[in-house]
Amino acid sequence: MTTTLHLRPGRDDAARRRHPWVFSRALAASPPVAAEEVDVRSASGALLGRGFASPRSSIAARLWRFDDGPLDAPFAGGLVAAAAFAPRSATAALGDGNSFSARPAELAFYNTHTGERLSLVYREGGNYITEAMSEIDRLLRDHRTGEVTRIDPALLDQLHRLGTLLDAKQPFHVISGYRSPATNAKLAAGSGGVAKRSLHMLGQAIDIRLPGRPLQDVRRAALTMQAGGVGYYASSDFVHLDSGRVRAW
């Protein structure tokens, strides 16, 4: 039997962007008390996703698909895909939300333009650490102008999940994080490959590579997450990730 969880009005944006976590504070009623299959719906009743409840966690449910199909297929496909990259970490990346969220989430970066390095825990359970988030914002600043913006936590969670899938031993090398509107306009004017309305300007996109992992593996692992956008730029040696709608190019 499937339990239905309704979200409060105005709290469905993350699920519509296919973010896999549903926080307790977004629910219209009390969260489930048992680990069970759930359908997550908007305040108006529209189906947003299906997954499993995570009792005793601030993450009330972890979504595994975003349509009305059965859960067994994506679970099997995801585990097989994850195992192809990092068999030892597949369970940690694709297990139930409760066990996943119980561990401190850590990220490591190397800014290829400034030479700065950063390794830190940015989230404990469902709580983002303010000081750590500020440090990440600064490292991912527009290196051309020095401007800083707030980086989307959903993007950081995508990176964390990607690193787990790939069993990352090295920091993510950052080619591009935040871009100011002025920087983006200048780059777009000189290249047809830069979007005029790039999510980089909103702190919702990052271009990365991962030492020790072929770029194709990084792309394939990112695609298995079915979260946000994934762009593959082999000639420039980076993969683009963003927390927008699910798409690939």
C-alpha positions in Angstrom: 0.0 0.0 0.0 1.3 3.5 -0.9 1.0 6.5 1.4 0.3 9.9 -0.2 2.2 12.9 1.1 0.8 16.3 0.2 3.1 19.4 0.2 2.2 22.7 1.5 1.2 25.4 -1.0 4.3 26.9 -2.6 6.6 24.2 -1.3 6.8 22.0 -4.5 9.5 23.9 -6.4 12.3 21.5 -5.5 10.3 18.4 -6.3 9.3 19.9 -9.7 13.0 20.4 -10.4 13.5 16.8 -9.5 15.4 17.3 -6.4 15.3 13.9 -4.6 14.7 15.1 -1.1 11.4 16.1 0.5 11.9 17.9 3.8 9.5 17.5 6.7 8.8 21.2 6.8 7.4 21.1 3.3 4.7 18.6 4.2 1.1 19.7 4.8 0.7 17.0 7.5 2.9 15.0 9.9 5.5 12.8 8.2 5.2 9.0 8.1 6.3 7.1 11.1 7.4 4.0 9.1 9.7 3.3 6.2 7.1 2.9 3.4 6.5 3.6 -0.2 5.1 7.1 -0.8 3.6 9.3 -3.5 4.4 12.9 -3.1 1.8 15.3 -4.5 1.5 19.1 -4.7 -1.2 21.0 -2.7 -3.4 20.7 -5.7 -2.9 17.0 -6.0 -0.5 16.8 -8.9 1.9 13.8 -8.7 5.5 15.1 -8.2 7.3 11.9 -7.5 7.5 8.5 -5.9 9.9 7.1 -3.3 10.3 5.9 0.2 9.7 7.6 3.6 12.5 8.3 6.0 11.2 8.1 9.5 13.0 10.1 12.2 14.8 12.2 9.6 14.3 15.9 8.6 14.2 14.4 5.1 10.7 13.0 5.2 11.0 11.2 1.9 13.6 10.4 -0.8 12.3 10.4 -4.4 13.4 7.8 -6.9 11.3 8.6 -9.8 9.2 11.5 -11.0 6.3 9.8 -12.8 3.7 7.2 -11.9 5.8 4.2 -12.9 6.8 1.4 -10.4 9.8 1.9 -8.2 11.5 -1.4 -8.9 12.8 -0.5 -12.3 14.7 2.7 -11.4 16.1 1.0 -8.3 17.5 -1.9 -10.3 18.7 0.4 -13.1 20.3 2.8 -10.6 22.1 0.2 -8.7 23.5 -1.5 -11.8 24.7 1.9 -13.1 26.2 2.9 -9.8 27.9 -0.4 -9.5 29.6 0.1 -12.8 31.4 3.1 -11.4 31.8 2.4 -7.7 30.5 -0.9 -6.4 31.6 -0.2 -2.8 29.6 3.1 -2.6 26.5 2.1 -4.6 24.5 1.3 -1.4 25.5 4.5 0.3 24.4 6.6 -2.7 21.2 4.7 -3.5 20.1 3.4 -0.1 17.2 4.7 1.9 17.1 8.4 2.7 17.4 7.9 6.4 20.8 6.2 6.3 22.0 8.6 3.6 21.2 11.7 5.5 22.6 10.5 8.8 26.2 11.0 7.6 27.9 14.4 7.3 28.1 15.5 3.7 31.5 16.6 2.6 32.7 18.2 -0.6 36.2 19.1 -1.9 37.0 21.6 -4.6 40.0 22.9 -6.5 39.5 26.2 -8.4 41.4 25.9 -11.6 41.6 29.7 -12.1 42.7 30.8 -8.6 44.5 27.7 -7.3 42.3 27.7 -4.2 41.4 24.5 -2.5 38.6 23.7 -0.1 37.5 20.6 1.7 34.7 20.7 4.3 31.5 19.3 5.6 28.7 21.5 4.3 25.7 19.6 5.6 24.9 17.5 8.7 21.8 15.5 8.2 19.3 17.8 6.7 20.9 20.9 8.1 23.2 23.1 5.9 26.1 24.6 7.7 26.0 28.4 7.3 29.8 29.0 7.6 30.6 26.2 5.2 28.1 27.4 2.6 29.7 30.8 2.8 33.1 29.4 2.1 31.8 27.5 -0.9 30.1 30.6 -2.2 33.4 32.4 -2.0 35.4 29.7 -3.7 32.9 29.4 -6.6 32.8 33.2 -7.1 33.2 34.9 -10.5 37.0 34.8 -10.7 36.9 37.6 -13.3 35.1 40.2 -11.2 35.3 38.8 -7.6 31.5 38.8 -7.3 30.0 36.3 -4.9 26.5 34.8 -4.9 24.7 32.1 -3.0 25.2 28.7 -4.5 22.1 26.5 -4.7 22.2 23.8 -2.0 20.5 21.4 -4.4 23.5 21.8 -6.8 25.9 20.9 -3.9 23.8 17.8 -3.1 24.0 16.8 -6.8 27.8 17.1 -6.6 27.9 15.2 -3.3 25.9 12.3 -4.8 28.0 12.3 -8.0 31.2 12.1 -5.9 29.7 9.1 -4.0 28.7 7.3 -7.2 32.2 7.8 -8.6 34.0 7.0 -5.3 35.8 10.3 -5.7 39.3 10.4 -4.2 40.3 13.8 -5.6 38.6 17.2 -5.3 36.3 18.4 -8.0 38.2 20.6 -10.4 36.1 23.7 -11.0 36.2 25.3 -14.4 33.3 27.6 -13.9 31.0 28.3 -10.9 29.1 31.6 -10.5 29.2 34.0 -13.3 28.0 37.6 -13.0 25.6 38.9 -15.6 28.4 41.0 -17.1 30.8 38.1 -17.3 28.2 35.9 -18.8 27.2 38.5 -21.4 30.8 38.9 -22.4 31.3 35.1 -22.8 28.1 34.7 -24.7 29.1 37.4 -27.1 32.3 35.6 -27.9 30.9 32.0 -28.0 27.8 30.4 -29.3 28.2 27.7 -26.6 27.4 30.1 -23.7 23.7 30.5 -22.9 22.5 34.1 -22.5 20.3 33.1 -19.6 22.8 30.7 -18.1 22.0 29.1 -14.7 25.6 30.0 -13.8 24.3 33.5 -13.1 21.9 32.2 -10.5 24.4 30.0 -8.7 22.7 26.9 -10.0 25.4 25.6 -12.3 28.9 24.4 -12.2 31.5 23.0 -14.8 33.7 20.4 -13.4 36.1 17.5 -14.1 37.3 14.8 -11.6 40.9 13.7 -11.7 41.2 9.9 -11.8 37.9 9.5 -13.6 37.4 9.6 -17.4 35.2 12.5 -18.4 32.7 10.0 -20.0 32.4 8.2 -16.7 31.6 11.5 -14.9 28.9 12.2 -17.5 27.4 8.8 -17.4 27.2 8.8 -13.6 25.6 12.3 -13.6 23.0 11.0 -16.0 22.0 8.2 -13.8 21.0 10.6 -11.0 18.2 12.1 -13.2 18.6 15.4 -11.4 19.1 18.7 -13.2 21.0 19.3 -16.4 24.0 17.5 -17.6 26.2 18.9 -20.4 29.2 17.0 -21.9 32.1 19.1 -23.3 34.7 16.6 -24.3 36.9 19.1 -26.3 37.0 21.4 -23.3 37.4 18.6 -20.8 34.5 19.3 -18.5 31.0 18.2 -17.5 28.3 20.9 -16.8 25.9 20.2 -13.9 23.0 22.4 -12.9 20.0 22.2 -10.6 17.4 23.2 -13.3 15.0 20.9 -15.1 16.3 17.4 -16.1 17.9 17.4 -19.5 21.1 16.5 -21.3 23.2 17.6 -24.2 
